[in-house]
Amino acid sequence: MEDLLICRCEGVCLAKILQSINEGATSVQGVKKRTRAGMGYCQGRTCQPILRDLLKEKVGTNSITQLQKAQAPVRPIRLGDL
């Protein structure tokens, strides 16, 4: 179960997310900064609800102060195209 893939875009497994929570992450942003979960193409649209549920279970609802804001996906372009 620890190798369960939570963030498909960045390849972050459940074990890494749980480790970040055990090391002090108390918000989606805290987990994101430690693991890169939510930094891929979907910008957390897929994994953010799972992260919120994990944080509620492990930390409690009162400790979750800031949620990640979903952003539109951005595609890289070559400098020559600019």
N, CA, C and O atoms as a Maestro MAE file, in Angstrom:
{
 s_m_m2io_version
 :::
 2.0.0
}

f_m_ct {
 s_m_title
 :::
 protein
 m_atom[328] {
  # First column is atom index #
  i_m_mmod_type
  r_m_x_coord
  r_m_y_coord
  r_m_z_coord
  i_m_residue_number
  s_m_chain_name
  s_m_pdb_residue_name
  s_m_pdb_atom_name
  i_m_atomic_number
  :::
  1 25 0.825 -1.196 0.000 1 A "MET " " N  " 7
  2 3 0.000 0.000 0.000 1 A "MET " " CA " 6
  3 2 0.871 1.262 0.000 1 A "MET " " C  " 6
  4 15 0.463 2.294 -0.533 1 A "MET " " O  " 8
  5 25 2.059 1.186 0.590 2 A "GLU " " N  " 7
  6 3 2.939 2.350 0.663 2 A "GLU " " CA " 6
  7 2 3.405 2.811 -0.716 2 A "GLU " " C  " 6
  8 15 3.742 3.982 -0.891 2 A "GLU " " O  " 8
  9 25 3.431 1.906 -1.698 3 A "ASP " " N  " 7
  10 3 3.873 2.283 -3.038 3 A "ASP " " CA " 6
  11 2 2.712 2.733 -3.920 3 A "ASP " " C  " 6
  12 15 2.864 2.840 -5.137 3 A "ASP " " O  " 8
  13 25 1.548 2.998 -3.314 4 A "LEU " " N  " 7
  14 3 0.381 3.480 -4.039 4 A "LEU " " CA " 6
  15 2 0.674 4.868 -4.611 4 A "LEU " " C  " 6
  16 15 1.054 5.777 -3.873 4 A "LEU " " O  " 8
  17 25 0.501 5.028 -5.904 5 A "LEU " " N  " 7
  18 3 0.789 6.288 -6.576 5 A "LEU " " CA " 6
  19 2 -0.340 7.286 -6.323 5 A "LEU " " C  " 6
  20 15 -1.485 7.039 -6.700 5 A "LEU " " O  " 8
  21 25 -0.018 8.408 -5.687 6 A "ILE " " N  " 7
  22 3 -1.015 9.432 -5.372 6 A "ILE " " CA " 6
  23 2 -0.993 10.542 -6.419 6 A "ILE " " C  " 6
  24 15 -2.043 10.926 -6.936 6 A "ILE " " O  " 8
  25 25 0.187 11.057 -6.735 7 A "CYS " " N  " 7
  26 3 0.332 12.118 -7.739 7 A "CYS " " CA " 6
  27 2 0.915 11.498 -9.006 7 A "CYS " " C  " 6
  28 15 2.108 11.202 -9.074 7 A "CYS " " O  " 8
  29 25 0.056 11.307 -10.007 8 A "ARG " " N  " 7
  30 3 0.490 10.683 -11.254 8 A "ARG " " CA " 6
  31 2 1.468 11.563 -12.015 8 A "ARG " " C  " 6
  32 15 2.419 11.058 -12.612 8 A "ARG " " O  " 8
  33 25 1.251 12.850 -12.000 9 A "CYS " " N  " 7
  34 3 2.080 13.767 -12.791 9 A "CYS " " CA " 6
  35 2 3.538 13.791 -12.322 9 A "CYS " " C  " 6
  36 15 4.456 13.828 -13.141 9 A "CYS " " O  " 8
  37 25 3.743 13.769 -11.022 10 A "GLU " " N  " 7
  38 3 5.090 13.858 -10.460 10 A "GLU " " CA " 6
  39 2 5.593 12.531 -9.916 10 A "GLU " " C  " 6
  40 15 6.729 12.454 -9.448 10 A "GLU " " O  " 8
  41 25 4.779 11.487 -9.965 11 A "GLY " " N  " 7
  42 3 5.210 10.169 -9.515 11 A "GLY " " CA " 6
  43 2 5.429 10.074 -8.017 11 A "GLY " " C  " 6
  44 15 6.376 9.423 -7.577 11 A "GLY " " O  " 8
  45 25 4.577 10.708 -7.223 12 A "VAL " " N  " 7
  46 3 4.730 10.713 -5.766 12 A "VAL " " CA " 6
  47 2 3.850 9.623 -5.162 12 A "VAL " " C  " 6
  48 15 2.644 9.572 -5.401 12 A "VAL " " O  " 8
  49 25 4.478 8.754 -4.376 13 A "CYS " " N  " 7
  50 3 3.776 7.637 -3.748 13 A "CYS " " CA " 6
  51 2 3.274 8.013 -2.353 13 A "CYS " " C  " 6
  52 15 3.692 9.009 -1.763 13 A "CYS " " O  " 8
  53 25 2.373 7.187 -1.855 14 A "LEU " " N  " 7
  54 3 1.788 7.393 -0.536 14 A "LEU " " CA " 6
  55 2 2.848 7.448 0.558 14 A "LEU " " C  " 6
  56 15 2.747 8.262 1.476 14 A "LEU " " O  " 8
  57 25 3.854 6.600 0.470 15 A "ALA " " N  " 7
  58 3 4.898 6.561 1.502 15 A "ALA " " CA " 6
  59 2 5.607 7.904 1.634 15 A "ALA " " C  " 6
  60 15 5.888 8.349 2.747 15 A "ALA " " O  " 8
  61 25 5.894 8.547 0.519 16 A "LYS " " N  " 7
  62 3 6.586 9.838 0.550 16 A "LYS " " CA " 6
  63 2 5.695 10.926 1.161 16 A "LYS " " C  " 6
  64 15 6.177 11.797 1.885 16 A "LYS " " O  " 8
  65 25 4.402 10.868 0.864 17 A "ILE " " N  " 7
  66 3 3.468 11.847 1.422 17 A "ILE " " CA " 6
  67 2 3.320 11.650 2.921 17 A "ILE " " C  " 6
  68 15 3.332 12.620 3.679 17 A "ILE " " O  " 8
  69 25 3.182 10.402 3.355 18 A "LEU " " N  " 7
  70 3 3.076 10.125 4.787 18 A "LEU " " CA " 6
  71 2 4.346 10.525 5.523 18 A "LEU " " C  " 6
  72 15 4.282 11.008 6.654 18 A "LEU " " O  " 8
  73 25 5.492 10.330 4.895 19 A "GLN " " N  " 7
  74 3 6.756 10.744 5.497 19 A "GLN " " CA " 6
  75 2 6.789 12.262 5.677 19 A "GLN " " C  " 6
  76 15 7.241 12.755 6.711 19 A "GLN " " O  " 8
  77 25 6.313 13.004 4.675 20 A "SER " " N  " 7
  78 3 6.311 14.468 4.785 20 A "SER " " CA " 6
  79 2 5.383 14.938 5.896 20 A "SER " " C  " 6
  80 15 5.685 15.914 6.584 20 A "SER " " O  " 8
  81 25 4.259 14.256 6.077 21 A "ILE " " N  " 7
  82 3 3.342 14.606 7.170 21 A "ILE " " CA " 6
  83 2 3.996 14.305 8.514 21 A "ILE " " C  " 6
  84 15 3.886 15.094 9.453 21 A "ILE " " O  " 8
  85 25 4.673 13.171 8.603 22 A "ASN " " N  " 7
  86 3 5.372 12.818 9.848 22 A "ASN " " CA " 6
  87 2 6.512 13.785 10.155 22 A "ASN " " C  " 6
  88 15 6.877 13.965 11.317 22 A "ASN " " O  " 8
  89 25 7.076 14.408 9.118 23 A "GLU " " N  " 7
  90 3 8.170 15.368 9.306 23 A "GLU " " CA " 6
  91 2 7.663 16.779 9.577 23 A "GLU " " C  " 6
  92 15 8.470 17.692 9.752 23 A "GLU " " O  " 8
  93 25 6.347 16.981 9.617 24 A "GLY " " N  " 7
  94 3 5.822 18.279 10.015 24 A "GLY " " CA " 6
  95 2 4.921 18.985 9.035 24 A "GLY " " C  " 6
  96 15 4.447 20.077 9.348 24 A "GLY " " O  " 8
  97 25 4.655 18.433 7.870 25 A "ALA " " N  " 7
  98 3 3.750 19.090 6.921 25 A "ALA " " CA " 6
  99 2 2.329 19.048 7.475 25 A "ALA " " C  " 6
  100 15 1.830 17.977 7.822 25 A "ALA " " O  " 8
  101 25 1.678 20.203 7.560 26 A "THR " " N  " 7
  102 3 0.322 20.275 8.100 26 A "THR " " CA " 6
  103 2 -0.664 20.856 7.105 26 A "THR " " C  " 6
  104 15 -1.817 21.105 7.457 26 A "THR " " O  " 8
  105 25 -0.238 21.078 5.867 27 A "SER " " N  " 7
  106 3 -1.124 21.632 4.842 27 A "SER " " CA " 6
  107 2 -0.767 21.032 3.492 27 A "SER " " C  " 6
  108 15 0.278 20.403 3.328 27 A "SER " " O  " 8
  109 25 -1.656 21.240 2.534 28 A "VAL " " N  " 7
  110 3 -1.395 20.772 1.177 28 A "VAL " " CA " 6
  111 2 -0.128 21.436 0.645 28 A "VAL " " C  " 6
  112 15 0.692 20.781 0.001 28 A "VAL " " O  " 8
  113 25 0.036 22.722 0.909 29 A "GLN " " N  " 7
  114 3 1.237 23.436 0.477 29 A "GLN " " CA " 6
  115 2 2.495 22.846 1.105 29 A "GLN " " C  " 6
  116 15 3.531 22.749 0.446 29 A "GLN " " O  " 8
  117 25 2.413 22.455 2.366 30 A "GLY " " N  " 7
  118 3 3.565 21.862 3.036 30 A "GLY " " CA " 6
  119 2 3.967 20.537 2.413 30 A "GLY " " C  " 6
  120 15 5.152 20.260 2.229 30 A "GLY " " O  " 8
  121 25 2.970 19.719 2.088 31 A "VAL " " N  " 7
  122 3 3.249 18.445 1.422 31 A "VAL " " CA " 6
  123 2 3.815 18.710 0.028 31 A "VAL " " C  " 6
  124 15 4.756 18.046 -0.406 31 A "VAL " " O  " 8
  125 25 3.239 19.674 -0.658 32 A "LYS " " N  " 7
  126 3 3.682 20.017 -2.015 32 A "LYS " " CA " 6
  127 2 5.151 20.438 -2.030 32 A "LYS " " C  " 6
  128 15 5.909 20.008 -2.899 32 A "LYS " " O  " 8
  129 25 5.550 21.259 -1.094 33 A "LYS " " N  " 7
  130 3 6.934 21.738 -1.037 33 A "LYS " " CA " 6
  131 2 7.917 20.617 -0.719 33 A "LYS " " C  " 6
  132 15 9.062 20.650 -1.170 33 A "LYS " " O  " 8
  133 25 7.481 19.630 0.053 34 A "ARG " " N  " 7
  134 3 8.378 18.537 0.431 34 A "ARG " " CA " 6
  135 2 8.436 17.415 -0.607 34 A "ARG " " C  " 6
  136 15 9.455 16.734 -0.725 34 A "ARG " " O  " 8
  137 25 7.336 17.214 -1.371 35 A "THR " " N  " 7
  138 3 7.264 16.041 -2.243 35 A "THR " " CA " 6
  139 2 7.058 16.352 -3.719 35 A "THR " " C  " 6
  140 15 7.242 15.462 -4.549 35 A "THR " " O  " 8
  141 25 6.685 17.569 -4.082 36 A "ARG " " N  " 7
  142 3 6.317 17.977 -5.442 36 A "ARG " " CA " 6
  143 2 4.943 17.468 -5.857 36 A "ARG " " C  " 6
  144 15 4.573 17.619 -7.021 36 A "ARG " " O  " 8
  145 25 4.176 16.875 -4.958 37 A "ALA " " N  " 7
  146 3 2.823 16.434 -5.286 37 A "ALA " " CA " 6
  147 2 1.983 17.665 -5.612 37 A "ALA " " C  " 6
  148 15 1.937 18.613 -4.829 37 A "ALA " " O  " 8
  149 25 1.328 17.652 -6.756 38 A "GLY " " N  " 7
  150 3 0.506 18.787 -7.171 38 A "GLY " " CA " 6
  151 2 1.226 19.788 -8.036 38 A "GLY " " C  " 6
  152 15 0.661 20.836 -8.350 38 A "GLY " " O  " 8
  153 25 2.455 19.508 -8.436 39 A "MET " " N  " 7
  154 3 3.221 20.440 -9.265 39 A "MET " " CA " 6
  155 2 3.264 20.030 -10.733 39 A "MET " " C  " 6
  156 15 3.940 20.679 -11.531 39 A "MET " " O  " 8
  157 25 2.562 18.976 -11.101 40 A "GLY " " N  " 7
  158 3 2.590 18.493 -12.478 40 A "GLY " " CA " 6
  159 2 1.599 19.225 -13.371 40 A "GLY " " C  " 6
  160 15 1.110 20.303 -13.032 40 A "GLY " " O  " 8
  161 25 1.317 18.623 -14.513 41 A "TYR " " N  " 7
  162 3 0.426 19.239 -15.498 41 A "TYR " " CA " 6
  163 2 -0.961 19.552 -14.940 41 A "TYR " " C  " 6
  164 15 -1.536 20.588 -15.276 41 A "TYR " " O  " 8
  165 25 -1.499 18.694 -14.111 42 A "CYS " " N  " 7
  166 3 -2.871 18.925 -13.628 42 A "CYS " " CA " 6
  167 2 -2.918 19.919 -12.464 42 A "CYS " " C  " 6
  168 15 -4.005 20.327 -12.053 42 A "CYS " " O  " 8
  169 25 -1.769 20.311 -11.933 43 A "GLN " " N  " 7
  170 3 -1.678 21.290 -10.840 43 A "GLN " " CA " 6
  171 2 -2.501 20.890 -9.617 43 A "GLN " " C  " 6
  172 15 -3.089 21.744 -8.953 43 A "GLN " " O  " 8
  173 25 -2.540 19.595 -9.325 44 A "GLY " " N  " 7
  174 3 -3.207 19.121 -8.116 44 A "GLY " " CA " 6
  175 2 -4.670 18.780 -8.276 44 A "GLY " " C  " 6
  176 15 -5.318 18.405 -7.299 44 A "GLY " " O  " 8
  177 25 -5.206 18.894 -9.458 45 A "ARG " " N  " 7
  178 3 -6.626 18.588 -9.636 45 A "ARG " " CA " 6
  179 2 -6.932 17.128 -9.306 45 A "ARG " " C  " 6
  180 15 -8.031 16.817 -8.846 45 A "ARG " " O  " 8
  181 25 -5.990 16.246 -9.530 46 A "THR " " N  " 7
  182 3 -6.196 14.829 -9.260 46 A "THR " " CA " 6
  183 2 -5.815 14.461 -7.832 46 A "THR " " C  " 6
  184 15 -6.562 13.749 -7.160 46 A "THR " " O  " 8
  185 25 -4.678 14.929 -7.364 47 A "CYS " " N  " 7
  186 3 -4.163 14.474 -6.065 47 A "CYS " " CA " 6
  187 2 -4.556 15.370 -4.888 47 A "CYS " " C  " 6
  188 15 -4.509 14.910 -3.747 47 A "CYS " " O  " 8
  189 25 -4.935 16.613 -5.115 48 A "GLN " " N  " 7
  190 3 -5.233 17.510 -3.998 48 A "GLN " " CA " 6
  191 2 -6.363 17.002 -3.102 48 A "GLN " " C  " 6
  192 15 -6.230 17.102 -1.882 48 A "GLN " " O  " 8
  193 25 -7.459 16.467 -3.627 49 A "PRO " " N  " 7
  194 3 -8.486 15.930 -2.722 49 A "PRO " " CA " 6
  195 2 -7.967 14.768 -1.856 49 A "PRO " " C  " 6
  196 15 -8.356 14.630 -0.696 49 A "PRO " " O  " 8
  197 25 -7.099 13.950 -2.425 50 A "ILE " " N  " 7
  198 3 -6.523 12.842 -1.660 50 A "ILE " " CA " 6
  199 2 -5.599 13.389 -0.579 50 A "ILE " " C  " 6
  200 15 -5.611 12.907 0.553 50 A "ILE " " O  " 8
  201 25 -4.798 14.396 -0.925 51 A "LEU " " N  " 7
  202 3 -3.907 15.015 0.067 51 A "LEU " " CA " 6
  203 2 -4.707 15.614 1.211 51 A "LEU " " C  " 6
  204 15 -4.342 15.457 2.375 51 A "LEU " " O  " 8
  205 25 -5.800 16.302 0.886 52 A "ARG " " N  " 7
  206 3 -6.652 16.893 1.926 52 A "ARG " " CA " 6
  207 2 -7.194 15.818 2.864 52 A "ARG " " C  " 6
  208 15 -7.189 15.990 4.083 52 A "ARG " " O  " 8
  209 25 -7.666 14.694 2.283 53 A "ASP " " N  " 7
  210 3 -8.201 13.617 3.112 53 A "ASP " " CA " 6
  211 2 -7.124 13.002 4.001 53 A "ASP " " C  " 6
  212 15 -7.380 12.702 5.167 53 A "ASP " " O  " 8
  213 25 -5.932 12.812 3.464 54 A "LEU " " N  " 7
  214 3 -4.827 12.274 4.265 54 A "LEU " " CA " 6
  215 2 -4.468 13.218 5.405 54 A "LEU " " C  " 6
  216 15 -4.229 12.776 6.529 54 A "LEU " " O  " 8
  217 25 -4.431 14.512 5.121 55 A "LEU " " N  " 7
  218 3 -4.110 15.490 6.165 55 A "LEU " " CA " 6
  219 2 -5.187 15.532 7.239 55 A "LEU " " C  " 6
  220 15 -4.877 15.640 8.426 55 A "LEU " " O  " 8
  221 25 -6.450 15.449 6.833 56 A "LYS " " N  " 7
  222 3 -7.539 15.432 7.817 56 A "LYS " " CA " 6
  223 2 -7.418 14.227 8.728 56 A "LYS " " C  " 6
  224 15 -7.642 14.324 9.934 56 A "LYS " " O  " 8
  225 25 -7.061 13.083 8.141 57 A "GLU " " N  " 7
  226 3 -6.937 11.855 8.912 57 A "GLU " " CA " 6
  227 2 -5.736 11.888 9.853 57 A "GLU " " C  " 6
  228 15 -5.842 11.469 11.005 57 A "GLU " " O  " 8
  229 25 -4.601 12.379 9.371 58 A "LYS " " N  " 7
  230 3 -3.353 12.324 10.145 58 A "LYS " " CA " 6
  231 2 -3.154 13.514 11.079 58 A "LYS " " C  " 6
  232 15 -2.612 13.365 12.175 58 A "LYS " " O  " 8
  233 25 -3.598 14.710 10.639 59 A "VAL " " N  " 7
  234 3 -3.319 15.929 11.398 59 A "VAL " " CA " 6
  235 2 -4.556 16.440 12.125 59 A "VAL " " C  " 6
  236 15 -4.451 16.977 13.228 59 A "VAL " " O  " 8
  237 25 -5.710 16.280 11.525 60 A "GLY " " N  " 7
  238 3 -6.938 16.817 12.090 60 A "GLY " " CA " 6
  239 2 -7.398 18.014 11.280 60 A "GLY " " C  " 6
  240 15 -6.585 18.671 10.630 60 A "GLY " " O  " 8
  241 25 -8.678 18.302 11.310 61 A "THR " " N  " 7
  242 3 -9.239 19.351 10.461 61 A "THR " " CA " 6
  243 2 -8.839 20.754 10.905 61 A "THR " " C  " 6
  244 15 -8.777 21.654 10.067 61 A "THR " " O  " 8
  245 25 -8.567 20.972 12.184 62 A "ASN " " N  " 7
  246 3 -8.242 22.315 12.662 62 A "ASN " " CA " 6
  247 2 -6.860 22.781 12.222 62 A "ASN " " C  " 6
  248 15 -6.603 23.984 12.175 62 A "ASN " " O  " 8
  249 25 -5.975 21.857 11.903 63 A "SER " " N  " 7
  250 3 -4.607 22.224 11.552 63 A "SER " " CA " 6
  251 2 -4.439 22.596 10.088 63 A "SER " " C  " 6
  252 15 -3.405 23.147 9.710 63 A "SER " " O  " 8
  253 25 -5.430 22.307 9.260 64 A "ILE " " N  " 7
  254 3 -5.318 22.578 7.833 64 A "ILE " " CA " 6
  255 2 -5.780 24.006 7.583 64 A "ILE " " C  " 6
  256 15 -6.977 24.293 7.609 64 A "ILE " " O  " 8
  257 25 -4.833 24.893 7.342 65 A "THR " " N  " 7
  258 3 -5.162 26.310 7.215 65 A "THR " " CA " 6
  259 2 -5.191 26.794 5.773 65 A "THR " " C  " 6
  260 15 -6.017 27.640 5.432 65 A "THR " " O  " 8
  261 25 -4.324 26.289 4.928 66 A "GLN " " N  " 7
  262 3 -4.214 26.811 3.571 66 A "GLN " " CA " 6
  263 2 -4.285 25.670 2.574 66 A "GLN " " C  " 6
  264 15 -3.566 24.678 2.690 66 A "GLN " " O  " 8
  265 25 -5.167 25.826 1.590 67 A "LEU " " N  " 7
  266 3 -5.297 24.818 0.553 67 A "LEU " " CA " 6
  267 2 -4.649 25.311 -0.723 67 A "LEU " " C  " 6
  268 15 -4.563 26.512 -0.978 67 A "LEU " " O  " 8
  269 25 -4.201 24.372 -1.506 68 A "GLN " " N  " 7
  270 3 -3.566 24.706 -2.780 68 A "GLN " " CA " 6
  271 2 -4.620 25.184 -3.763 68 A "GLN " " C  " 6
  272 15 -5.702 24.604 -3.846 68 A "GLN " " O  " 8
  273 25 -4.314 26.233 -4.505 69 A "LYS " " N  " 7
  274 3 -5.211 26.738 -5.526 69 A "LYS " " CA " 6
  275 2 -4.853 26.088 -6.856 69 A "LYS " " C  " 6
  276 15 -3.692 26.077 -7.266 69 A "LYS " " O  " 8
  277 25 -5.865 25.549 -7.517 70 A "ALA " " N  " 7
  278 3 -5.631 24.926 -8.815 70 A "ALA " " CA " 6
  279 2 -5.346 26.004 -9.853 70 A "ALA " " C  " 6
  280 15 -5.989 27.054 -9.859 70 A "ALA " " O  " 8
  281 25 -4.390 25.743 -10.720 71 A "GLN " " N  " 7
  282 3 -4.023 26.673 -11.770 71 A "GLN " " CA " 6
  283 2 -4.166 25.987 -13.116 71 A "GLN " " C  " 6
  284 15 -4.103 24.762 -13.217 71 A "GLN " " O  " 8
  285 25 -4.358 26.787 -14.134 72 A "ALA " " N  " 7
  286 3 -4.478 26.229 -15.477 72 A "ALA " " CA " 6
  287 2 -3.155 25.581 -15.882 72 A "ALA " " C  " 6
  288 15 -2.088 26.123 -15.592 72 A "ALA " " O  " 8
  289 25 -3.215 24.434 -16.547 73 A "PRO " " N  " 7
  290 3 -1.973 23.800 -17.004 73 A "PRO " " CA " 6
  291 2 -1.214 24.700 -17.991 73 A "PRO " " C  " 6
  292 15 -1.814 25.383 -18.821 73 A "PRO " " O  " 8
  293 25 0.089 24.682 -17.880 74 A "VAL " " N  " 7
  294 3 0.943 25.471 -18.747 74 A "VAL " " CA " 6
  295 2 1.836 24.519 -19.516 74 A "VAL " " C  " 6
  296 15 2.395 23.585 -18.940 74 A "VAL " " O  " 8
  297 25 1.973 24.746 -20.803 75 A "ARG " " N  " 7
  298 3 2.839 23.905 -21.613 75 A "ARG " " CA " 6
  299 2 4.097 24.677 -21.964 75 A "ARG " " C  " 6
  300 15 4.029 25.848 -22.338 75 A "ARG " " O  " 8
  301 25 5.246 24.024 -21.845 76 A "PRO " " N  " 7
  302 3 6.496 24.710 -22.206 76 A "PRO " " CA " 6
  303 2 6.584 24.929 -23.723 76 A "PRO " " C  " 6
  304 15 6.116 24.114 -24.519 76 A "PRO " " O  " 8
  305 25 7.192 26.047 -24.087 77 A "ILE " " N  " 7
  306 3 7.435 26.335 -25.506 77 A "ILE " " CA " 6
  307 2 8.911 26.624 -25.685 77 A "ILE " " C  " 6
  308 15 9.598 27.020 -24.743 77 A "ILE " " O  " 8
  309 25 9.387 26.425 -26.889 78 A "ARG " " N  " 7
  310 3 10.795 26.695 -27.179 78 A "ARG " " CA " 6
  311 2 11.009 28.195 -27.319 78 A "ARG " " C  " 6
  312 15 10.122 28.926 -27.761 78 A "ARG " " O  " 8
  313 25 12.210 28.643 -26.933 79 A "LEU " " N  " 7
  314 3 12.534 30.061 -27.051 79 A "LEU " " CA " 6
  315 2 12.440 30.550 -28.490 79 A "LEU " " C  " 6
  316 15 12.065 31.697 -28.733 79 A "LEU " " O  " 8
  317 25 12.776 29.697 -29.434 80 A "GLY " " N  " 7
  318 3 12.701 30.077 -30.845 80 A "GLY " " CA " 6
  319 2 11.278 30.369 -31.290 80 A "GLY " " C  " 6
  320 15 11.081 31.120 -32.244 80 A "GLY " " O  " 8
  321 25 10.279 29.795 -30.625 81 A "ASP " " N  " 7
  322 3 8.876 30.040 -30.970 81 A "ASP " " CA " 6
  323 2 8.372 31.376 -30.463 81 A "ASP " " C  " 6
  324 15 7.349 31.875 -30.933 81 A "ASP " " O  " 8
  325 25 9.080 31.961 -29.506 82 A "LEU " " N  " 7
  326 3 8.655 33.259 -28.978 82 A "LEU " " CA " 6
  327 2 8.983 34.336 -29.981 82 A "LEU " " C  " 6
  328 15 8.709 35.511 -29.737 82 A "LEU " " O  " 8
  :::
 }
 m_bond[327] {
  # First column is bond index #
  i_m_from
  i_m_to
  i_m_order
  :::
  1 1 2 1
  2 2 3 1
  3 3 4 2
  4 3 5 1
  5 5 6 1
  6 6 7 1
  7 7 8 2
  8 7 9 1
  9 9 10 1
  10 10 11 1
  11 11 12 2
  12 11 13 1
  13 13 14 1
  14 14 15 1
  15 15 16 2
  16 15 17 1
  17 17 18 1
  18 18 19 1
  19 19 20 2
  20 19 21 1
  21 21 22 1
  22 22 23 1
  23 23 24 2
  24 23 25 1
  25 25 26 1
  26 26 27 1
  27 27 28 2
  28 27 29 1
  29 29 30 1
  30 30 31 1
  31 31 32 2
  32 31 33 1
  33 33 34 1
  34 34 35 1
  35 35 36 2
  36 35 37 1
  37 37 38 1
  38 38 39 1
  39 39 40 2
  40 39 41 1
  41 41 42 1
  42 42 43 1
  43 43 44 2
  44 43 45 1
  45 45 46 1
  46 46 47 1
  47 47 48 2
  48 47 49 1
  49 49 50 1
  50 50 51 1
  51 51 52 2
  52 51 53 1
  53 53 54 1
  54 54 55 1
  55 55 56 2
  56 55 57 1
  57 57 58 1
  58 58 59 1
  59 59 60 2
  60 59 61 1
  61 61 62 1
  62 62 63 1
  63 63 64 2
  64 63 65 1
  65 65 66 1
  66 66 67 1
  67 67 68 2
  68 67 69 1
  69 69 70 1
  70 70 71 1
  71 71 72 2
  72 71 73 1
  73 73 74 1
  74 74 75 1
  75 75 76 2
  76 75 77 1
  77 77 78 1
  78 78 79 1
  79 79 80 2
  80 79 81 1
  81 81 82 1
  82 82 83 1
  83 83 84 2
  84 83 85 1
  85 85 86 1
  86 86 87 1
  87 87 88 2
  88 87 89 1
  89 89 90 1
  90 90 91 1
  91 91 92 2
  92 91 93 1
  93 93 94 1
  94 94 95 1
  95 95 96 2
  96 95 97 1
  97 97 98 1
  98 98 99 1
  99 99 100 2
  100 99 101 1
  101 101 102 1
  102 102 103 1
  103 103 104 2
  104 103 105 1
  105 105 106 1
  106 106 107 1
  107 107 108 2
  108 107 109 1
  109 109 110 1
  110 110 111 1
  111 111 112 2
  112 111 113 1
  113 113 114 1
  114 114 115 1
  115 115 116 2
  116 115 117 1
  117 117 118 1
  118 118 119 1
  119 119 120 2
  120 119 121 1
  121 121 122 1
  122 122 123 1
  123 123 124 2
  124 123 125 1
  125 125 126 1
  126 126 127 1
  127 127 128 2
  128 127 129 1
  129 129 130 1
  130 130 131 1
  131 131 132 2
  132 131 133 1
  133 133 134 1
  134 134 135 1
  135 135 136 2
  136 135 137 1
  137 137 138 1
  138 138 139 1
  139 139 140 2
  140 139 141 1
  141 141 142 1
  142 142 143 1
  143 143 144 2
  144 143 145 1
  145 145 146 1
  146 146 147 1
  147 147 148 2
  148 147 149 1
  149 149 150 1
  150 150 151 1
  151 151 152 2
  152 151 153 1
  153 153 154 1
  154 154 155 1
  155 155 156 2
  156 155 157 1
  157 157 158 1
  158 158 159 1
  159 159 160 2
  160 159 161 1
  161 161 162 1
  162 162 163 1
  163 163 164 2
  164 163 165 1
  165 165 166 1
  166 166 167 1
  167 167 168 2
  168 167 169 1
  169 169 170 1
  170 170 171 1
  171 171 172 2
  172 171 173 1
  173 173 174 1
  174 174 175 1
  175 175 176 2
  176 175 177 1
  177 177 178 1
  178 178 179 1
  179 179 180 2
  180 179 181 1
  181 181 182 1
  182 182 183 1
  183 183 184 2
  184 183 185 1
  185 185 186 1
  186 186 187 1
  187 187 188 2
  188 187 189 1
  189 189 190 1
  190 190 191 1
  191 191 192 2
  192 191 193 1
  193 193 194 1
  194 194 195 1
  195 195 196 2
  196 195 197 1
  197 197 198 1
  198 198 199 1
  199 199 200 2
  200 199 201 1
  201 201 202 1
  202 202 203 1
  203 203 204 2
  204 203 205 1
  205 205 206 1
  206 206 207 1
  207 207 208 2
  208 207 209 1
  209 209 210 1
  210 210 211 1
  211 211 212 2
  212 211 213 1
  213 213 214 1
  214 214 215 1
  215 215 216 2
  216 215 217 1
  217 217 218 1
  218 218 219 1
  219 219 220 2
  220 219 221 1
  221 221 222 1
  222 222 223 1
  223 223 224 2
  224 223 225 1
  225 225 226 1
  226 226 227 1
  227 227 228 2
  228 227 229 1
  229 229 230 1
  230 230 231 1
  231 231 232 2
  232 231 233 1
  233 233 234 1
  234 234 235 1
  235 235 236 2
  236 235 237 1
  237 237 238 1
  238 238 239 1
  239 239 240 2
  240 239 241 1
  241 241 242 1
  242 242 243 1
  243 243 244 2
  244 243 245 1
  245 245 246 1
  246 246 247 1
  247 247 248 2
  248 247 249 1
  249 249 250 1
  250 250 251 1
  251 251 252 2
  252 251 253 1
  253 253 254 1
  254 254 255 1
  255 255 256 2
  256 255 257 1
  257 257 258 1
  258 258 259 1
  259 259 260 2
  260 259 261 1
  261 261 262 1
  262 262 263 1
  263 263 264 2
  264 263 265 1
  265 265 266 1
  266 266 267 1
  267 267 268 2
  268 267 269 1
  269 269 270 1
  270 270 271 1
  271 271 272 2
  272 271 273 1
  273 273 274 1
  274 274 275 1
  275 275 276 2
  276 275 277 1
  277 277 278 1
  278 278 279 1
  279 279 280 2
  280 279 281 1
  281 281 282 1
  282 282 283 1
  283 283 284 2
  284 283 285 1
  285 285 286 1
  286 286 287 1
  287 287 288 2
  288 287 289 1
  289 289 290 1
  290 290 291 1
  291 291 292 2
  292 291 293 1
  293 293 294 1
  294 294 295 1
  295 295 296 2
  296 295 297 1
  297 297 298 1
  298 298 299 1
  299 299 300 2
  300 299 301 1
  301 301 302 1
  302 302 303 1
  303 303 304 2
  304 303 305 1
  305 305 306 1
  306 306 307 1
  307 307 308 2
  308 307 309 1
  309 309 310 1
  310 310 311 1
  311 311 312 2
  312 311 313 1
  313 313 314 1
  314 314 315 1
  315 315 316 2
  316 315 317 1
  317 317 318 1
  318 318 319 1
  319 319 320 2
  320 319 321 1
  321 321 322 1
  322 322 323 1
  323 323 324 2
  324 323 325 1
  325 325 326 1
  326 326 327 1
  327 327 328 2
  :::
 }
}
